[in-house]
Amino acid sequence: MHNYLDFEKPISDLEGKILELKKLAAEDESIDTSEEISRLESRVRDSMQDIYSKLNAWQKTQVARHPQRPHFVDYAKQLFTDFTPLAGDRKFAEDAAIQAGLGRFNGQPVAIIGQEKGSDTKSRLKHNFGSPRPEGYRKAIRVLELADRFSLPVITLIDTAGAYPGVGAEERGQAEAIARSTEMCLNAKVPIISVVIGEGGSGGAIAIATGNRVYMLEHAIYSVISPEGAASILWRDSTRAKEAATNMRITSDDLKSLGVIDAIIPEPLGGAHRDPATVIEATGKTIEAAMKELVPLSGSQLRAERRQKFLDIGRSL
């Protein structure tokens, strides 16, 4: 069953009527509801077009967090072949919030790193709701070093509300692990292509998103802190998250205009959760184009370009 967001009530009402008509027709074959269903489906498309053409920042945040939105495992299954996950940081433990390994993209050997939130209660607990601990970032560093050693392009998929802020994570050096992962991204002499597929939250995201090319899905968000966190700090009132989201400029359009990302990947009407296969295919085409552009460059060129890209952010504003 589809999970509707609060601003999708007009769509929910119309699709509910369509389901009722289909059920009625299935129960009694003498009743022809095809014409009415067609009319309602047209109204659904018009309603979705109207609603999704003017989403505000808070509504986009809700879409980015939609429980049925495709996650890393969905992208890995459709985009990569021979994907072999690598586990553990060789220092403390395995962290399932960060998935990393080796595989092939269009036949090209690549290293793959991404954050996985999980899709049901069991998997969300396993993946810690996509909030990595230090060992997750140290695993990412291990795979980045491996990619650098064997000249493998790196593809990273970002989807986290932020790094896990628990006491144990802080005791094991959360900030240091994030910093070293970011440093490794900056120093690597291989192409790094990053895509924000859902939420890109603070240092937890930038640790694996410091790429030569950084893309965002149309309804993804990318910010230094969650809207709820910003509202709590600024006004000591987390219920003002909607206001904070607007002021923080966290949408793909905002970040493209600020020069933080390179391009926006369109989503199907109604969001990525409405048609996961299509949005994953579009993401794959964007990554393919970036690979063709970056793979011919030398290691020193790739590193210099990547460093300059991040130094330039904000300088022209």
ABEGO torsion letter per residue (X at the ends): XBBBBAAAAAAAAAAAAAAAAAAAAAABAABBAAAAAAAAAAAAAAAAAAAAAABBAAAAAAAAABAABBBAAAAAAAABBGBBBBBEAGAABBBAABBBEBBBBGGBBBBBBBBBAEABAAAAAAAGGGBBBAAAAAAAAAAAAAAAAAGBBBBBBBBBAEBBABAAAAAAGAAAAAAAAAAAAAABABBBBBBBABBBBEAAAAAAABBABBBBBAABBBBABBAAAAAAAAAGBAAAAAAAAAAAGABAAAAAAAGABABBBBBBBGEAAABAAAAAAAAAAAAAAAAAAAAABBAAAAAAAAAAAAAABGAAX
